Amino acid sequence: MKQGEWFRQMFGRLKKRKPEKSDYLILVLIGILLLVIVLPVGDKKETSKQEEEQKEQAVQQKKETVSGEELERRLADILSQIEGAGEVVVMITYKDSGTQIVEKDITSQSSTEEETDGSAVHHTKDTQSQQTTVYDEAENGNTPFISQELAPRIEGILVVASGGDDPVVKQNISEAVLALFPVEAHRIKIAKMNWQEGGQ
């Protein structure tokens, strides 16, 4: 019997006779069952939407990632604008090459068992979790999807400037570098540029 026919028969019976409490109870249970069926679908849609947003953010972060050489060039351009700095060359050394965080789907299940031993009741909780790697569909599903890329940690910064022997210029360069990078002050070295190599 099809589901639609069953509902028609049920409502037909209710019309013919006076409804009993059990009939109302059945209708309430059917309503609850329909709610239980519909609600998880909404949660899945919301979860997939959040996952899509996270993936878009990760792609955007990849696009915004600056190479080491580009970062050095940009820093040199900025520092050369400081009064008295003159021509500037920058070298940045790193502690590592950065970290890529692979997207994982995590599913977990938990179950609770209750055992009665005489007058005492013992509860046992068992939790299992499983992780599976998410693969990038844009790369034919063969490459793990990188959800986040952490930039390499900076070891030290060397700044060679034409005005590198001026204490005020040194102070200004040091403060500018400290404002831009999470590096300790003693990891920044500022030196005067050789006039011949600097081309001046």
N, C-alpha and C positions, 0 to 999 in steps of 0.2 A: 504494500500500500504506500502510495506517495505521501510525502509530508503535507502537502497542500490539502489532499483529500481527508487526511486524518483531522486537520484543523477544522475543515468544513463539517465533518461528522460531529466533532466535539461541540461546536457552536450550535449545530442543529439540535442536538440533544438538550442543550441548555435552554433553547427557545421553547421546546415542547414541554418541559417539566420545570418545576420550581427548583432553582439552583440550591444545592446543598453546600455545607461547609467544605466538604472534600473537593467539590468542583472549584471553589475559589482557591483552595490550597494548591490544586494542580495548576491553575492559571498563574498564581504567584510564582510557583516553582519554574514554570516555563519562562516567565519574564526574567527571573534571576539567571536562568540558564542562557538566555539570549544575551544578557548583559555580560556574563562571563566570557561568552564567545566573542563579542564585539570589542571589549576593552583591551585585551592584549594586542589586537591588530593595531589600535591607535598608538600603543606604546612602541611597537616595532617601527611604525612609520616615523615616530619622533626620534627614536634611536638612530635609524638610518639617516635621517636628516642631519642629526648632530655629527655622525660619522662623515658625511659628505662635507660639512662645513670644516671639520678638522682636516680633512684631506686637502681642501682648497687652501686653507691657511698654510699647510705644510708646503704645497706647491709654490705659494707666494713667497714663503721664507727661502725656498731654494733659489728663486729668481733674484731675491735681494742679497744673497750671499756674495760677499766681496772677496776676491782672491787676495793672497798676501801681498803680492806686488802692487795691486791696485790700491790696497789700504796704505801701503808705504808712500805711494805717489800722492794720494789724497792728503795724507798727513803732512808730507813735505810742502805741498801747495799751501795748506792752511798756515803752517808755522812760518813760511816765508813772508806771510802778510804781517807778522809781528814786527813792530818798529825796531830797526837796528839788526834784525836777524839776517837780512840779506839772502844769499842763495842757501838753500837747505837741502840736504840729502838725509834720508831716514832708512834705518834698517831695523826690522822687528824680528826677534827670535821667539820661538814657541816651545812650550813644554811638551806638547803633543800635536797630533794632526786633526784634532776635533773628534767629536763623537756623533754617530748616526744612531737614532733611536728608531727601531723597526716597529711598525704598527702590529699589535697583537689583538686577536679576539680572545677574550677570557670568558669561559663558561664555568660556573661553579654550582655544585649541588650539595645540599646538606640534609642530613636525616638525623632524627632524634629517637633513641630507643629508651623505653622505660622498663626497668626490671624491678619486681618486688621480691625482696628477700626477707621473709618474716615480717617484721614491723618497719623495716627500712625500705625506701624507694631509691633506686639508683638510676640516674639519667646519663645516657651515653650519647654524645653528639659526634657525628662523623661528617666531615666536610671534605669534598673533593673538588679540585679546580683543574682546568685544562686550558692550555694556551696553544693557539694556532696562529701561525704567521699569516698576515694579510699580504697578498701579492698585488702589485701594481698592474691594473688592466691596460694602462696606456703602454706598458712595456711587454705586451703579449702574455701577461700573467706569469712571467718567468723571474721577475725581479721583485724582491721584498719591498713593500711600500714603506718609505721612510717618512715617519710622522713628524720628526723633528731633527734638525741638525744643530748641534752645539758647536759654536766657534772654537777654534784651537785656543788653549790657554796661553797667555803671553808670558814669556820668560824674562825678556828685557827689551828695552828700546834705546837704540843709539841714534842721536841727532847730531849731525855734523853741519855747522852753520858758519857763514862768513863772520857773523858777529858773535860767535860762540865764546869769545874771551871776555865779553862784557858781562859783569855780574848781574846787571838788571835784565839784560836779554836772556841770560841763562835762567834766571828766576821766572821770567814770563813764559819761556818755552816749557820749563818743568811744570808750572801750574797748568798750562794748556794741555799737556800730555796727561797729567793726573786727572784732569776734568773729563778727558775723552776715554781713558782706558783704566780697567781695574788692575793697576800695577802699583807696587810699592815704590816710594820715592827713590830708594837706593838702587832700584832696577832701571833707572833712567840715567843715561850718560850723555852729557852735552859737551861737544868738543869744537874747537875752532877749525874751520876749513883751511887747508893749505891754499894759499893764494894762486899758485900756478895750477893746481889740479882743479880749483874752483873756477878757473878761467877768468879771474879778475886781476 
